[in-house]
Amino acid sequence: VLVVDTEMYSNTGGQSSKATPIGASVMFAKGGKSQKKKNIGSIFMTYEHCYVASVCLSNQSQLVQALVEADHYDGPSFVVAYAPCIQQQVRPEGLNDMFDECRFAVESGYWPLYRYNPELVAAGKNPFILDSKRLRRDVTSFLQREGRFLNLEKNHPQIAEELHQQMNLDVKHRMEQMQKRAADHKSFSSQDEATVKVLFASETGTAEGLAREFADACQLSHGADAMADIDVDEIDGTTTIFFV
């Protein structure tokens, strides 16, 4: 099942739904939605026998990898894709900016990328793989790109400030929890305790696959990271293995 998530009832005018995020000003919630978005991916993962992935257009290799894994999985598969729509009032150029909009969503943590593959359990591996491992910008930079959030700031500035601050806290908390979940099968509780860092640069997915297999087998590594997600200072003095 491919879930194309526009975060509202897009085909009937953009009404609020359970997929609408906190702080969005949309039809039936013009004063700002006060409840958090329902996390459909987390709900699917609680069944433990379903393949689940969260994907976005800005990371095409992860998107393709998730679709291939979902197709090959012997059981129910759910892939949830972030899909900006015209009702979100993306700025400055509407849906012509869809790729950049997706990039901002991922880099701010608004839309995390991950895969959950139950088949990895039988191999003694962590079934949860976090593909977007860090927050590269504040979520505010993403909110400023969409009219559904800017309209609330214009019409109800105090409410907007409170709800958007809450979203920022929620995003950071969610990332911390996902990072812990991704490292749960290792002997250490934090990725900072890992003594071996595994990095990859991959356009086709081959190097990434090899890097992740190696990192899973290595008890001294927390996992494999994309080189683009790591600052040079982070590898200073650390044993680092590159897959290119």
Secondary structure, DSSP 8 states (H G I E B T S, - for coil): -EEEE-SSBGGGT-B--TTS-TT--BBTBTT---S----HHHHHHTTSSSEEEEE-TT-HHHHHHHHHHHHHSSS-EEEEEE---GGG-BTTTGGGGHHHHHHHHHHTTSS--EEE-THHHHTTS-SEEES--S--S-HHHHHTTBHHHHHHHHH-HHHHHHHHHHHHHHHHHHHHHHHHHHTTTSSSSSGGG-SEEEEE--SSSHHHHHHHHHHHH-TTEEEEEEGGGS-GGGGTTSEEEEE-
